[in-house]
Structures are given as structure tokens and as C-alpha cells.
């Protein structure tokens, strides 16, 4: 989707709107995304294969850039779009169906040797949380997000909306065995820090000078014992006694800021 100050006239396709509510995984194996930031980012991503865009005319006019003249667009009203997304999802007049992103592999990401940290999630299953963590990870220059292919959300509209475009720019690696992945991360020279409220050291004390992998567990149970055992250090955020813990996405954002501030010091 090339950027341009002038919007090109788009062709609408007549026909019955199809599809139903859901988290954003269409029955055809395609991914359904919604919301302005998520859809715009997906349209601009050259690695995406797009199938169809449903949109209001007002939302089309507000897009940042123009679509190719032959792009498959079906104009619709908001009530029609409501039937294509999760209940009460804020689609902002845009629903895009596209192919899922290609799988990435951990060694590819680490071979790139980006300066930012790796973010490793252990059984964080809420797509809102994972999307929010993606957004913070992209904002603070993380190298990649690493999750287990099971016990984590799939790519879809809820996650993409929470990620606000970060799904298209942050590498996301899904592994079969998270413990084995942490071993590979250590072999690549990363210092693995697990965030745990019971840890004695604060994150500032535990941060080394070199590459870092931040490991976070699900809210409530936290990291599994085996995953914590594959960390080089456990650290806590120095929050006050009035609050027992933070939401995992908030904790991730603070930890990512701490790493970025260390790198810029």
C-alpha cells in the first residue's frame, strides 16, 4: 500500500457479505483483522497476502495511503461489519481478510543480532495481553517475541487490534518447546531474566551489559517452575506494597523500558 496524499477511487464489489463473529481466524484459514491501525499496518506489510477488505466509505477516505485500483473492496455499513468481527469489537469501519504471516524460526531472529531484547512469554493466553506486549515490544525496540505454539493465542483480530500495528513489524517466533528455546537463547549469548514477584533482586540489579531475554509468565501462576529453572536470574519490579502485582502487559512494558534505558545510558 503506497503512501500518497491523494486517495484513489476504489472499486466496490457487490455481493452478499459472508463470515461470522470470532477472534479473527476465518474459517477459510485466512486471518481477519479490524481497526484502523491494525488494518493499515497489514495493508502496508509486503509480507501479507490480502484477500478482501470490507469498509465504510468514511473509513476508506481516512486511510493513510492509497490502495491499488484493483484491490478487492466491498463497501459496507457499520451494522454489516459488526457481523464480521467479535461481538462489540471496535472495527472502526475496516475489516480485512488476509493470509497469516509466514512462520519465523528462532535461529533466524538471533542470527540477525538486533540490539533489542527478546521477549519470551510462558503460557500467556489472553490475546489482549499478548497484543499489548507486542505493542510495547515494538515501541521499545525488542528483537522478537517468543511464545510456545500451544498455550498462546493465535494470530487474529483481537490480538492485532491490541497490538495496534505491531503484529506487522515485530518478529513473532512460535516454538514447540519453550525450555529448549531458552537453551538455544543462552547458547546464542543472551542473559535470560525471568520476572518473578518473589525474587530478591530488582530488574535494575539483574540487568547485565549484554543481550537480554526477558521471560514473563501468565498472570496468577506466573512462570512454570521448569521455565524459571531455565533462566540465568530471577528479578522483580520494585512496586510498592499497596499493589501485589502488575498486569503482565504492564510489567513487560516497564521491563522493556528498563532495558532500553540501560542501552541508551
Protein Blocks (a to p, Z undefined) as FASTA:
>chain_A
ZZdfbdcdddddedddeddddehiafkopacdedjklmmmmmmmmkbccfbdcddfklmm
mpgcdddfklccddddfklmmmmmcehiafkopacdddddddddfklmmmnopabdcddd
ehiabfklmmmmmmmmmmnopabdcddfehpacddfklmmmnnomlmmmccdddfblmlm
mmmmmmnopacddddfkbmbdfklmpcfbdcddddddehjlpafklmmmpfbdcdddddf
kbmbdcfklmmmmmmmmmmmmmmZZ
